Amino acid sequence: MAAVSIGIVDGKILLDLCYEEDSKADVDMNFVMTGSGKFIEVQGTAESAPFTKKQMERMAEIAHSGIKELLKAQKVIAALS
């Protein structure tokens, strides 16, 4: 399992927000997923502007891609241990 933060800042969807980006995000979401791509948790808030279904779906896609990369890194680290 792995987790990422994602948000909309200045109209752009960003993965793994740093503090500065997170503090000015219009939308802030967190995704936690299993290695097989199933959702464990999805949490999101429109901090200063609402978001569309299309934006939410795109954030989920980007989050899934980021989580897949984290899972690959976890496997590499586990293999080295």
Secondary structure, 3 states (H helix, E strand, C coil): CEEEEEEEECCEEEECCCHHHHHCCCEEEEEEECCCCCEEEEEEEECCCCCCHHHHHHHHHHHHHHHHHHHHHHHHHHHHC
